[in-house]
Amino acid sequence: MKISIMLLVLAGIVAVSGCKKNPEPTPVTQTPVDTGQMAEAAKDATADAQAKIETTVAAAGEQTTCPVMVGRAIDKNLFVEYKGKKVYFCCKGCIPEFNKDPEKYVKLLPQFQQ
């Protein structure tokens, strides 16, 4: 009889508590983003990066970074000739971008500063 009562109590406890479920994931709430503020921050970061590159390039006197992908190291096998001087790039994808508006990029290149 005692065993029956204990089994009933145990069954009741299991029935009441049920199986443990994984907790529901907490929904992610997003904070509204001010895209204008983000764009301004991106401009500032780009301007800072370009200023650092211009300083480094001027000091070195030789092109070491890609003019299109600002800050990326060049591959000496990837270049075009522009106004009689070689312009080096980090990847093949930068060449058509440079060719669209070369004057936009030559101001970053030491070979055009002389």
C-alpha atoms as one frame of an Amber mdcrd trajectory, in Angstrom:
protein
   0.000   0.000   0.000   2.799   2.387   0.902   4.467   1.634  -2.402   1.242
   2.379  -4.282   0.886   5.726  -2.521   4.523   6.579  -3.221   4.104   5.688
  -6.896   0.966   7.825  -7.119   2.744  10.763  -5.460   5.713  10.348  -7.774
   3.436  10.130 -10.817   1.641  13.254  -9.650   4.897  15.165  -9.276   6.012
  14.133 -12.770   2.607  15.028 -14.231   2.537  18.449 -12.551   6.111  19.404
 -13.381   6.032  17.923 -16.881   9.041  17.730 -19.122  11.541  20.520 -18.944
  11.355  22.532 -22.098  14.115  24.659 -23.481  13.359  28.261 -22.676  11.969
  30.295 -25.516  14.619  32.454 -27.090  14.433  36.074 -26.109  13.312  38.107
 -29.097  15.938  40.476 -30.428  14.851  44.053 -30.384  16.495  46.434 -32.742
  17.301  49.962 -31.911  16.312  52.362 -34.681  19.343  53.359 -36.720  19.974
  56.888 -37.898  21.290  56.189 -41.401  22.364  59.789 -41.826  24.516  59.528
 -38.729  25.980  56.246 -39.979  26.790  57.772 -43.370  28.509  60.716 -41.691
  30.575  58.361 -39.522  31.566  56.360 -42.619  32.679  59.555 -44.387  34.778
  60.549 -41.390  36.385  57.098 -41.227  37.146  57.166 -44.964  38.621  60.654
 -44.748  40.815  59.594 -41.824  41.986  56.486 -43.687  42.777  58.494 -46.820
  44.718  61.084 -44.828  46.819  58.345 -43.210  47.469  56.729 -46.585  48.438
  60.033 -48.189  50.900  60.679 -45.373  52.377  57.182 -45.618  52.569  57.300
 -49.406  54.207  60.703 -49.440  56.793  59.539 -46.926  57.557  56.343 -48.799
  57.576  57.841 -52.305  56.402  54.543 -53.780  52.906  53.161 -54.240  52.243
  50.465 -51.649  48.445  50.530 -51.343  45.570  50.199 -53.777  44.004  53.545
 -54.703  40.532  51.993 -55.053  40.440  49.747 -51.969  42.078  52.300 -49.742
  44.654  50.722 -47.465  44.915  47.297 -49.108  48.353  46.142 -50.216  49.038
  46.097 -53.950  49.881  43.154 -56.170  52.753  44.225 -58.454  51.353  41.921
 -61.151  48.096  43.904 -61.374  48.543  47.321 -62.929  47.503  49.668 -65.707
  49.510  52.423 -67.303  48.009  55.860 -66.872  49.734  58.942 -68.269  52.887
  56.890 -68.771  53.062  55.636 -65.186  52.098  52.292 -63.675  49.215  52.228
 -61.220  49.076  49.078 -59.107  45.986  47.429 -57.579  45.118  44.846 -54.937
  42.786  42.823 -57.195  41.456  42.649 -60.747  38.126  44.150 -59.689  39.755
  47.493 -58.876  41.041  48.087 -62.402  37.647  48.815 -64.048  36.699  51.004
 -61.090  39.895  53.020 -61.528  39.315  53.302 -65.282  35.868  54.861 -64.733
  37.429  57.973 -63.155  41.235  57.813 -62.891  41.624  61.432 -61.785  39.634
  60.616 -58.658  42.382  58.213 -57.598  45.662  59.699 -58.871  45.742  62.248
 -56.039  46.436  59.301 -53.711  49.342  58.013 -55.754  52.943  59.064 -55.123
  53.958  58.567 -58.749  51.673  61.461 -59.673  52.865  63.763 -56.883  56.289
  64.391 -58.404
